[in-house]
Amino acid sequence: MKKIFASILTVFLIIFSGSVFYAQSTANKLILNYYRFNKLDSVYTAWVWQYQPKGGDGEEFTFERVEDTHWLKIEIDLTDDRYKGSTMAGFIVKTGTGWGGAREPGGDRHIDLSKNVAGTTNVYIVQASEEFYYDIADVDISNKIFDAYFTTNKNIAVDATEKGAWDLLENGKVVESGTIASSSATIKPTTAISLTNSYQLKMTFEDNVVSEYPISLRNLYDTEEFENLFSYDGQLGVIYTKKATTFRLWSPISQEVEVLLYHQGHPNYSDNGKKKDELTPYNTIKMNKIEKGVFEAVIEENLDGVYYNFRTTSGTTIKEFVDPYAYAVGANGLRGMVVNFETTNPKGWRYDKRPSTIENLTDYIIYEAHVRDLTTHETWGGNLEYAGTFLGLAQSNTLYKDKKTGITVTTGLDHIAELGVNAVHLLPFFDFGYIDETRLDDKEYMYLHGYNWGYMPENYNALQGSYSTNPFDGKVRINEFKQLVQAFHNKNIRVIMDVVYNHTAATDTSNFQYSMPGYYFRQNPDGSWSNGSGTGNETASERYMFRKYMVDSIIFWATEYNISGFRFDLMGLHDIETMNLIKAEVEKIDPTIVIYGEPWTGGGTVLPENQKADKANMDKLDVASFNDNSRNAIKAWQLGDQNTGNANAIRYAIAGGSPIKYAYAQDDRQTFHEEPYKIINYVSCHDNSTLRDEMFSAGIRNEDKLKVLQMANNSIVLTSQGIVFLHGGEEIMRSKKVSDNAKYDYSGNRVNNYGLSDNSYDLPDEVNQFNWANKVKYFDVHTHYRNMIAIRRFFPSFRLNSAAEVAERIEFIKVSNSKIIFKIKGTESDPEIIVIHNGTDTTPIYADKDYYRLSNKIGEGKVYGNSEIKKGGKVEAATNSTTILVDQRDGVIYDNDKALPLFSEMDFGMKQSSFNWKVFLAITIPILVVGAAAGITVPLIIKKKKQINA
């Protein structure tokens, strides 16, 4: 067999190879050469993108087979605009087209294009190998084992390049031998297999090449035997005290585990960011196997500030990696850090302290933001040293003054506080990949690569270093993030964390895979990774130890950082039991911690339908989820598509998902969410276009009309039952315009036909940042949002907490699909309210008695009242507007000149009776007569006067 491989290489060298001396010219062609041992006639593709200097989305290419060889080839023109000027290119090799097929190991791999001969860079990739080569003479295509695993009945399935002799090794010793007659076979060992032992398969092929492979337990992970043997309930990771530190790693498959201690968190940089190499540990401690597959080492020293990694040995496989539980890391997350968290607390820090603004989950008004977006534009007005960091977002007293008008407005943190929301949802701030934290002072690098939404996790329990002022010292980011939390809490705003436990940035090279191969990720029947996330893998939340990991991680963030909520990315990839367990555990900490997520997946998954924490199974879940049915319906309805389905779906949002008359999520299902505390109502978020850009892309060009729609869409959300979610910047007409002269790559699916980004996940700050001049320009829109938020916070009737209460108090007045009217019946403590959302219906409405209107004719809200309408007066409502009506009562103090309150300066719960203001506004609801043409008279009777402390 050796001779055959040698012949193949010789032929390939003659056909394709050039000198191994690389020219210093710019590469203009890239050739990917892919060697496969088998299945040569299947379709194989590569996704290739410019990695440096600009970065980009890339594109898919299909390999073509080189006749009479085992090689396949792709040629890529690097003079194409997508790759022009590239110094490095990224690639992924996979089976089939799209993102569903199995990928070659190694994840995202990167090619140095300077390694070219006469402008052509050749790269050589081998099936089932992480390594790739620039010189064909270095290519290793020797025989090997591709895969070996125990079947459910403890036979051994093996897949290799060819037949050969085998030895079964138990804890490193040969216990049985034999041969297989084909490259794929099943071995039936006579040795009793114990899962507490470590097993390797060693094969000697006919050419005397030897290959050894750890036998995977993946088909046994879900058995009762495995769970009983290895389900560990104790604390994992680092357990720190001043006298001693305990290290624990769960790795049942490992024969040996060591903890490696380092002085610095990066191999090439000290904690102050100076160039300094520390490539080997200063101390190595062997860990003891204690129970349930756990290894432990206790070091009786004060290790506060010391960095560490684990190193595992299984057969001939030795891996060093970051502790999956690491609570702190150095630059680029390459090493974990032991931390005495008491030393990271800013002055005045209190554990288990959250603003007392939430009594029921429906009190939440959530504002979605990215750490960088509010502080990187020149109009921010804060300390430029902190722009784009935790400290920047924590900075108060920042202002922008418009030179033309002289108008001064708040920015950043104070803007969010002024708006009146009570929670900020921050896009991922755990340690994620794709930003080189050693280059934060490199302006060109940061312009091109310094921005990312953060949905590619590396270390779940550690903070992202690029948001700190010093990513090299693992403690700095902890202190600075706590300052951010403290700053928001001081404004009575809670902090919600965006979490991405459904996948990791890497698979084969992830710390989870190194610690327990195949356990933490779901696999297809053929052993390839299930890819329900669309990123290459998906985690297995249904398995005991990853379920434990998720729960432990959430508890850590909730207790150490006082996080008030968690938004789960692609929650449909998690199982129902895990999500309900997380909910139960956080309720023990604080029942007002909110859990919500995306009730869908990013692709096909092997998780059974009846286990998915998705929209179809919301009736089995105790957590909340996004309401995409109404999201789509609201925007379509405002744009004129006022069919019954859209009108019903809007009523579904208004009812908070409660199953009441005229409210339907979709034609074939009335409700998914069932309870108002389980529904997230919204019209936009970081995904896809901003609200303004979506309306513009739908054909709306008149700026006044765009403003009207910007107010009307979220007016429905803010007057609906359930939990409110607002995309940051909608209140100032946020747009994500891509420059016509952009110096960065925005190819792929990130920019629409109007030059607006609808997927800005890695585009520069200039696309994503808030331009605070727009707050001046669109101050009327901002003021409307403030008023609508205030109205919602003033009146608990917009925040009912159960479907039973919604059914009792909310009644839809059915007129036409282009006008949606509902009333909220009063109680002894709360007044009745009427809300009219007008699309295009011109049918007049007349008051049956006197009342106050909390909005003007075009739907701009005003919390203390905009006008008085007398009995018999016409209630005028412009197209795309919201009208809110309340009763007049004797003794009402009506003041349409009264300024909006600053909620951030108050400390109160959300019941009206707990307000403590001097001016009182009593409100009731009128009797309305819906126009004579409609022939409907609706009496709305108030029984008791209600005072609202104002």
N, C-alpha and C positions, 0 to 999 in steps of 0.2 A: 504493500500500500504506500510505503514511503516513496517508492519510485514513481508511482502514479502522481502523487502530489507534487513531486519534484518536476515531473514533466509538465504538469499544468502550470506551475510557476514559471518554468522556462518559456513556454509559449506566451504566457501573459507578459513576461518581461520583454520578449521580442516585439510584441504587438504594441504595448502601451508604455513601457518604462523609458524614462530619460535619465539623465545624470542625477546623482543624489546631491550634487553641489547646487545650492539654491541661488538663483540670481537675485539681485537687489531691485528688480523691476516690479512694477505694480501688476498684480494678477488681473488678467482679463478673462480667464476661463477657470472654472472649477469642475473637476471630474470626480464624482463619487463612484468608487468601485466597490461593489458589494459581493462578498463571497458567501455562497450558501452550499451546505453539504447535501441538502435534500429539498424536496418540494419546489423544484426550480420553475415549474410552470404556473405557479400562483402569481397573483399581482402583488408587487411590492412597491412602496412609494417612500419618498423622503419629503419632509417639510423643511425648507431651507430659508433662512432669513439673514439679513445683515445684522450682525451682532455689535460690531464696532466699526466706525465711531458713532453711527447714528442710531442703530437699532431699528427694528421694523417688524411688521407682521409676517412677511415672507409669503411663500406659496408652495403648492404641492407639485412634485414631479414624479413621474412613473419610471421605474427602472426598466431597461431593455436588456435582454439576455445577450451576452457575447457568445456567438455560435460555437458549439462544441466545447464549451468550458463550463465551469461552475460559477463564473463571474457574471454579474449584472452591472449595468453602467447607466449613469446620468451625466449629461454635460450641461453646464449652466453658464450662460453668458453674463459675466460680471460687469460688462459695460452697460447693461440694462439699468434704467434709472433706479430700480429697486435696490440694486447692489453696487452702483457706481461709487467708487471711493472706499469700498469696504477694506478694512484691514483684518477683520475677523468675521467669520460666518458661523451661524448656528445651524444645527441639523438634528432631526429626529428621523429614524428609519422605522418603518412600520409595515404591517401586512394590510393590503387593501387600501381603498381610498377613504377619505374622511378621517374621523377621529376614533372610529369604533374598533379598529383592528389592533392586534397585539403589536407592541413596540419592542424593538431591540433594547437590551439593557443599557444603562448609562444615562438615561434621561436626556436632557438638553446637553448636547456636546458641541464644542466650539473649535473651529478650524482656524489656524494661523495662516493667513493667505500670503504672508511673506515667504512661506516655504513653497516657492514656485520655480519652475524651470521654463525660461523663455515666456513668462507670463501665464503659465498653466500650473495650477495647483492640483496635484493628484492626492486623493485620500483613499485609503484602503480600509474597509470595514468587514468584519467577519461575523457571521451568524453566531448569536449567543455570546458575544464577547463585548465587554464594556470598552476595551481598548481599541483605538484605531491608529493607523500608521500613515506616514508620509512617504515611506520608501518601501517598495514591494519586497525588497530583500529582508525586511524585518517582519513581514507578515507571518503570523503563526496560524497555520491551517492544519495543525496536527489533530489526530483523533482525540475526542473528548466525550465526556458525558454531558448531555444537555440538561437532563432532568432525572431525578430519582425521588420517589415518594412512596410512603406507605399507603396502601389502599385501606378501605374501611375494615377489611378483614385481616389487615396487617401483612398482606403480601407486598412485594416491592415492585412498583412499576418503574421501568427504566427506559430512557430514550437516549440513544448515543449515536455517534456517527457511523458505527458499524458493530458487528458482533465481536465477542471476545470473552476472555476469562474474567471472573469476578471474585472478589473477596468481600465478605460482610464484616465490618469492623464494629465492635461494641466497646465504647469507651477507649477507642484507640487500639484494641486488640482484635485480631482475626478470630472469628468464631465459626465461620462457615465459608465454603468456597464452591464454585461451580462455573458453568459457561452458559452463555446465551447464544442462540443460533441465528438471531437477527438483530438489527439495530434497535428495534423496539420490542420489548418483551416484558413478561411478568415473572418475577422470581418468587418462589414459594419457600421461604426459609423454614427449616425444621427447628431452628432456635426459637425459644420463647421470647417474644419481643416485649420488653418492659419500657413504658414511656418515660420512666425516670432515668433511663440510660440514653447515651448519645450514640447515634449510628451514622456510619459513613459507608458508601459503596466505592470500592476501588476496582477499576477495570484495567486489564492489560490486553491491548489490542494485538492483532496479528503482526503489526510492525514493531511490537515491543514498546510502543508508547503507553505510558501509565497515566491514568486520570483518576482523581479522587473527588467525590462529591458528597456533601452532607445530605442525608436522606430526610426529605421534608416530611413533617407531620401534618401537612395542611388538610388532608382528608380526615384527620382525627381530631382536629381542633374543636369541632362542634359535637364531639361525642361526650357522653356522660362520663366516661372514664377520664378523658383529658380534663374536663372541668373539675371533677372531684380531686384530681391529683394536683392541679396547678392554679386553681382560683385562689388568689392571695388577697386578703383584705387589709393587710397592714400598710403602713406608710412607705412609699417608695421615693427614690431620689435622694436628696440631702436632708438630713435632720441635724440642725446646727444647735450647739450650745457653746458657751465660751470655753468649757472644759474639754469638749470632745465633739467630733463630727462623725455621724454615721452615714455611710453611703450604701444604697441598696439599688439593685438592678434585677428586674424580672427577665430571665433568659434561660428557660428550661433546656433549650437545645445546646447551650454552651458547655464545654468541658472545663473551661477555665475563664475567669474574669478578673481583670485588674483595674484598679483606679490609678490614673496617671495625674500627678500634680504638677502645675506650672505656675510660674511667677506672673506671666502676662497672658492676656486673653487672645492675642493674635500671634501667630508664629513669627511675624516680622516687625511688630510694633509694640512698644511699651504702652503702659496705661496713659501716658501723656501724649501719645501719638508720634513719638520719635522712632526713627528706624532703629530697630534692635532685634536681632534674631534669637529666638528660643525655640529650637526645632525639636528638642527632646525634653521629656519631663525631668524635673529635678528629684522626683521621688516616684517610685512605682510600688504599689502595695497590692499583694495578692488578696483577693476577696474569698470569703468562705461561703460555701453553699449551705444555706440554713434550712429552708423549707419551701415547698410549693414552687420550686424552680427559681427561688430568689437567692442572689449572692449578696453578701454583706461584708463591709469592712468598717471598723471603728478606729478612728485615729484620735488619740488623746492629746490634741493640741487645739489651740484657738486658730482655726483656719479661715476666719473672716477675711474676705478679699482674695483668697487663693482660687486659682482657676483649676479646672479638672476635666478629664474625659474618662470614658471607660474603654477598655480593650478586651475583646472577647476572642476566644479560640475554640473552633469547632473543626476537628480534623486538621486539614492543612489550611483552613480559612481563618485568617486573623484580621480583625477589623478594629480600628479606633474610631470612636464617634462621640458626639455630644449626648449627655444624659437626656433621654426624652422628657424627663421631668424637670430639667434645668430651669431654675427660677430667675437666673440672671446669666448673661453671656457677654463675651467681649465683642470686638468689632467683627462684623460679618457672621456672628453666631457660630464661630469655629470651636469655641471652648466654653464649657459651663463655668459658673462662678459660685463659690460658697459665700453666702451673704448673711450678716446679722442685720435683719431688716429694721431693727430699732435705730440703727445708725443712718438710715436713709430717710427718716421722717422729717419733713419740714416743720418749722416752728408752728405750734398750734394744731398739729395733726391729731385727729382722734379716730380710733378704729370704730367700726360699726356706727358711723355717723352719716346720715343722709338727710337732705332737706325734707322737712315735714310737710311737703306739698301734695303728697299722694295718699289718699285714703283707700280708693278703689283703683284698680288698674285702668279703668276707663277715664281716670283723671289725667292720664298721660297725654301730653301734646309734644310729640317727638320731632326734633329738628336734626336732619341728617347732614353731616359735614365731614370733610377730610381735614386732617391736622394742618396740612399746608395751605389749603385754599383761601382761608380768610386773612392770611398775614403776609403773602408774598408780593402782592401788587404794591407799586410805589405809593398808592393812595392810602395804604393802611394807616400810616402815621405812627407806627410803633418803633421799637428798638430794632434796627435792621439786623443786628447781630442775632436776634431771636427769630427772624422771619422764617416761617416754615417749620418751626419746632414746637415742642410741648410748651416751652416758656413763652413763645410768641402768642400762642392761643390763650395762655394764662394771663397775658398782660392786659391790664385795665387802663382806662383813661386815654385811649387812642382815638384820635379824631381826624376827620378829613374836612378841609375848608375849600369850597369851590371859589376859585379866584374871580370868576365872572359875576356870580350872584352874591358872594359873601356868605352863603349858607354854610353852616358847619354841622356835620353829622357824626354820630358815633360810628365806630368800626369794630371789627373783631369781636372779642368777648362781650364788650358792652353793647354792641349791636344785637347780639343774640339775647342778652338780658332785657334790653329795651323792647324787643319784639314780644316778649311775654311767654315764650314757651317754657316748659318746666323740665325738659330733658333734652340732652344733646346726644345723638347717636353718632359715634365716630367710626369711620371706616377703619379696617383692621390696623391695630397699632401693636400687635404682637410681632415677634421677629419674623420677617418674611424675606424672601430672596429678591434678587434682581437689582439691588442697589449696592454698589461697592462703598462701604462705609469708611474705607481708608481714603476716599477721594472727595470728601464733602467740601474741601476747600478749592477743588478744581472747578472753576466756573463753567468751562466748556462742557466738562463731563456732567455736571449737575444740570446744565441746561438741557442736555440731550437724554440723560439717564436718571436724573435725580427724583423723578416723579413716578409713583406707582400707587394704584389703589390698595395693593397689599394682599391680594387673595391667593397667594402662593406661599403657604406657611412653611417655616423651617423649624422654629422652636416655639411651641404654643404657649409656654408659661413665662416667656421672657419678652421684654419690650423691644420695639424696633429702635435700632441705634441711630438711624439717619434723622430721627426727630429730636435727638439730644444735641447738646453743645459739645459733648465729648463721647463718641461711641466706643472709644478704646477702654474706658473705665466702666465696667458693668454697673457700678453703683450710681453713676451720674444720671443715667436715664430714669432710674427708679425714683430718685429724689425729684427730678424735674417733672415726671408724669404725676407724681403725688401733688406737686404744686399746681398742676393743671386741674386735677380733680378738686383740690381745695379751692381754687379760684372760682370754678363753676358752682361749687357748693355755697360759697360765700355770696353768690348771686341767686341762690335758691334754685339752681338748675342741677338736675341729676345727670350722671354720665352713664351711657349705655355702650357696651362693647360689641363690635361686629366680630363674630367668631366663625372660623372656617374649619371645623373638625371633619368635614366630609372628604377631604383629600389633602395631600401634602405636595410640596413643590417637586420633590423627587420621590421615586419609588425604590428602585434598586439600590440607590445610594443614601436612602433616608436612614436616620438613626433608629426608626422603628423596625425597618427591614433588617438592619444590621443586628439589632438586639434579639429579634425573634423572627427569622425569615418566613414570610408568607402568612403570618398570623394576623397582622394588623390591617391587611388589605384583602378585599374580596377578589376572588379569582374565578375566571370562566372555567368550564369543564376541561378545556384544553391546557389549563395552567397559566394562560395569559391573564393580565390584569383586567378586571371589570372596570369600565370607564364611564360610569354614570355621571361623573363630574365634567367630562369633556376635556380634562387636563391630563389624562393618562392613568389615573387610578381613582379608587374610592376606598375609604376606610370601612372597617367592619364593626360598626357600633354595637351590633348584636352579640359580639363576643365579650365574654365576661371582663377580660382585662382591658379592652379598649373602652368598654362602657365605664369601668372603674376610672380609667384615665380621664375620660370626659367629665365625669362627676367631680373627681379630685381637682381638675383644672378649673372648672367653674367655681367651685368653693374657694379655691385659692384667690382668684381674681375678685370675687365678691367680698372676701374677708380682708385681704391684704390691701386692696386698693379702693374699697368701698364702692365697687361698681354696682349700679342700680338696675341693670338689665342686660340681656344678651340677645342679639339678633343672629340667628343661625342661617348661614349661607347654605343653599340647596338642602334644606331640612328634609326633603323627601328622600334623601339618601340615608338618613338615620332611621332607626327603627322606633316604633311607638313606645315600647317599654323603656328604652333609654331616655327618650324625651320626657316621659312622664316621671321617671325617677329623678331627673335633673330638676324638674319643677317641684317635686316634693322636697328635695334637699334644699333648694334655695328658700322655700317657704319657711323652713326651720330657722334660717338666718334672718329673713325679713320677708313677710308675705307680700310686701309691695314691690319686690324685685320682679320685673317683667321679663318673660321669656317669649320670644316670637321668632318666626323664620319664614323662609321662602318654601311654600308647600309644593315644591316640584323638584325635579332632578335636571341635570344638564345633559342627559343622554340615557341610553339603555343601561339597566342594572340587573344584577342577578338577585338582588334583594326581592323576596316575594311581595306581590302586590298588597297582601293583607298585613304586611309588617311595616310598610312605608309610612313615615310621618308626613304624609302628603295631604293634599286638599280632599281627596276622596275619603280619607280616614279621619277627618277632623272631629267626627263624632266620638272617636276613641281617644282623642288627645286632650290634655289639660292645658295646653299652651296655645298661644295666639299665632295667627299667620296672616300674610298679606292677602288682600282681597282684590285679585286681578280682574275678576268679572266686572266689578263696578268701576275699577280704574279705567278700563277700556270703554265702558259704556258712558261714563261721565264726559270724557273728551269727545267721543263721537257725537253724543247728544248735543253738546255745546256747539259743535261744528255743523249741526243741522240734521244729523241722522237720528230723528226722534221717533224711532219705531217702538213697538211695544216691548220688545226684548230689552232695549237700552233703558227705557223708562222703568221697567220692572227691576233691572239690575241697579239702577240708581236708588230706587226705593229700598232695595236690599241693603245698600250701604247705610241709608238713613235709618233703617230698622236695626242696624248693628248686627246683621246676620240672623236676626230673630225671625222665626216663621210666622209672619202675620200677613193679612190680606193685602194683595197688590204688590208684595215684595218677593221677588224671585231672583235667585242668583243666575239661573239660566232656565231655558224652557223645560228641560227634563229633570231639574232638581231645584227645589225651592231654597234650601239652605245647605251650606257646607259648615259654616262656623257655629251656628246654633245659639251662641251667647255673645253679647256685646264685648265682654272682656277677652274674647278669643278672636276678634277681628281687627285687622289693621287696615284702616281706610286711607287711601292715598291716590294721587293721580300721577306722581312722578317720583323718581329716585335717581341715584347715581347711574344706574343702568339706563341705556338708551338716551334719547335726547332730553334736554331740559324742557320744561313745559312750554316756555316761550318759543324754543326752536321747533318743537313738534307742531305748534300752531302755525308757525311761519312755513314749515315744510309742507303743511296741509293746504297752503295757498293763501293764508292771511298775510297781506302785505301792509295794510293800513295800521300804523302804530297805535292809534287810539283803540282800534278794534283788538289788537294784540293785548293791550292793557286790560280791556274789558274782559277778555277771555282768561287772562292771568288771574283776575280777581274771581270771576264766576266759577271756574273749575274748583278751586280750593274752598270757595264759600260753601259748596255742597259738602265737601269733606269736613269742614269745621262746624257744620250744623248737623252732622250725622252722629248717631250713637256708635260706640266702639272707641278704639284707640286711634288718635289722629297722628298721621305721619306726614311731615313736610320736607321736601327736598330743599336743602339750604340754598339760598339765593333766589328762590322763586319770588320772594317779596321785593326784589330789586330787578326783576326781569332778566335773570341770569341767562347768558347765552354762551355757547362754546364755539366761537368762530375760529376757524383755522386760517392762518395767514396765507395769502396767495404766494408769498415769498418765503414760506416756511423753510427753515434750515434743518428740519427734522423729517423723518419718514413717517407719513401718515397714510401709507398705502393699506390695502386690505379692507376690512369692513369697519373702519373707524371714522370715516367721514362720508356724509351723504352728498347728494348731487348739488346741494346748496352751499357747500363749504362749511357745514356745521358738523361737529363731531357728535356721533351718537354712541361712541365707545372710546372714551378718552382715558382708558385705564393707565396708559403709560406715556401719554402725550405731555409736553412740558407744562410748567406752571402757567405760561401765557395763555393756554387754552382753558385751564381749569380754575384759575384764580378769580377771586371777587374783585371787580373794579369798583371801588367805593364811590367814584363819580356817578355811577348809576343810581346810587341811593338818593343823591340830590336830584338827578334827572327824573327818577320815577318815585319821588317821595309820596305821591298820592297813592301809588300801589302799596308801598311800604306801610303807610298809615292805615290803609284798608285792612291789611293783614293784622296789624296790631289791634285794631278794633274788633275784628272777628275773633281773634284769640281771646281778647278780654271778655267779649260777650260769652264765649264758651266757658271761660273760667268763672264768670259772675253767676251763671245759671246752671246748677246741677242737673236741671232737666235735660241738658244736652249730654249728660254723662251717666245715664242710667246703667245699673250694674248687672241686670239680669234680664233674660228673655221674658220672664213672667212680668216684670215691671214694664218692659217695652210693650208687651201685648196689652197690658192694662191701660197704658197712658198715651200711646201713639196711635193716631188714626189718620189714614190717608184720605183726602178728599178727592175723589176721582173726577177729573174734568177731561183733559185731553193729554195725549202723550207729550205734547210740547209745553206743558205747564205742570209742575209737580207741587202740590200743596199738601201740607200735613200740619196737624196740631198736636201739641203735647199737653195733655190734660193736666190741670193743676191738682195739687193736694193741699192739705192744711198748711204745709210749710213752703210749698213751691207754687208759683203762679203758672197759669197756662200760657202757651206761646204758640203763635202761628208762623210758619215759614213758607214762603212762596219762592220756588225756583222757576224762573221764567226762561223758556227757550225762545220760541217765536210766537207764542199764543197772544193775540191781542184782545181776547175776551176781557171786558172790564170787570173789576171787582169793586164792590161798594161796602163801606163800613156801616154796620148796623148800630154802632155806638161810638163814643169817643175812645181814641187810643193813641199811644205813642208809636212812632215808627223809628226803628234803630238802624235805618239805612236810607240813603237818598234814592232818587228815582232811577239812577243808573246802577244801584246796588252797592254803593260804597257804604260800609258799615260804620256806625257811630255808637259807641257803647252807652253813652248817657242820653241818647235820643237825638234824632235829626230833625223831626218835625212832629206836630200834632195834627191828627186828622179827625175831624168832627163826624158825628153820626151822619150818614148819607154821603159822605165825601168819597170821591173816587180814589182808589189805591192804584196809582200809576206805577207800572213796572216796565222798564225798558227790556229789550231783548237781551239775553245772556245776563240776567241780574238776579240777585237774591234780596228778598224783602223779609224783614223780621218785624213782627207786630206784637205789642204787649198791651195789656189792659191799662187804662187810666183808673186810678182809685183816688178817693178823697185823701187829701194830705200829701199827695205825691209832690216831691221836689223835682222838677224837670229842668235840666240845665244843659242846653246843647252847646254851651261855650266851655264846659268843664273839660279840663285836660285829661288825657289818658293816664291811668295809674302806672307806676313802675312796679310791677310784680316782684322784681328782683330785690326790692327794698323791704319786702314784707316777709313775715314768717308766720304762715297760717296754713291750716288745712283747706280742703276744697269745698267745705259746706258753707253756704251763704251765711248761716247763723254764726259762723266763727269769724266773719269779717269784723274789723274794729275800726271803721272809718266814721267821720263826723257827719257826712252828708248822706241822707237816706233817699233811695229811689224806690218807690213802691210801684209795682207793675201788675197789670192784669191783662186780659185778652178780650178783644171786642167780639161782637157778633158780626159776622160778615154775611153779605149776600153775594153769592157768586152770580155774575151777570144774568140778566133776565133770559138771555138766549140759552144759558145752561139750565135754567129752571131749577137751580138748587139753592136752598136756604139752609145754612148751617149755624145753629145756635151754639155758642161757646160760652158757658156760664161759669163765673168765678164765685166761689163760696166764701173765701176768707181773704182779707187783705194780707199782703206779705211785704215786709220791709227788707231791703237789701242794704246792708251797711256799705256805703259808698265813700 
